[in-house]
Structure formats: C-alpha cells, structure tokens
Amino acid sequence: MKKTLIIQLILSILTGFIITWVDSRTNWDDTGVSVMMILSASLIFGYFSSQKPWLTALAISVWIPLFGIVTTGNFGSLLALLPGFAGAYLGFILKRKG
C-alpha cells in the first residue's frame, strides 16, 4: 500500500470513530446531523483519495452500524453505510472531473 493511502485510511478510521462516539452519546438524538457528518467526511476523504473510494467509505461509515448491531442488535443502522458510500464516490468523481 502507498504511504498516502495508509495515512488517509488511518485518518478516515479516526474520523469514523469520532462520528460514532458523538452519535452514541446519551443526549445525542440527531440522526440528520450524524448523516451529514458521515456524508461530508466521506466526500472530503473521497475527493482526496487517489484510489479505492469504497475503502474510504467503509473506514468512515462502518462504525455506527457496528456499534448499533453489537450494543442493541439494531440492523437498521446499516443504513449509515449509504451516505458514506455516496459521499466517497461523489468526492472521487468530482476530483476526476475537475
């Protein structure tokens, strides 16, 4: 793996952890903001990704569903993967067009 891809992957995972931490707080009940955080982060990382936007999408957005499934059995949280993939591929396409 290229050094830049590894750095980007580490930063993406860290971003996903932070978003999941905020989303899992007891007083946090704003799904729309969580979705926008995932979409925005994935778009930014997807734009700067030289390859593999799917990896960026998973690195950012897999943590909320994983947390939801493990702690409460909420398989509906898998929907959090959608804005992750949408953002990563949109950012990747925007970079290629521009």
Stockholm file with secondary structure:
# STOCKHOLM 1.0

chainA/1-98         MKKTLIIQLILSILTGFIITWVDSRTNWDDTGVSVMMILSASLIFGYFSSQKPWLTALAISVWIPLFGIVTTGNFGSLLALLPGFAGAYLGFILKRKG
#=GR chainA/1-98 SS CCHHHHHHHHHHHHHHHHHHHHHTSTTCCCHHHHHHHHHHHHHHHHHHCSSCHHHHHHHHHSHHHHHHHHHHCCGGGGGGHHHHHHHHHHHHHHHHHC
#=GC SS_cons        CCHHHHHHHHHHHHHHHHHHHHHTSTTCCCHHHHHHHHHHHHHHHHHHCSSCHHHHHHHHHSHHHHHHHHHHCCGGGGGGHHHHHHHHHHHHHHHHHC
//
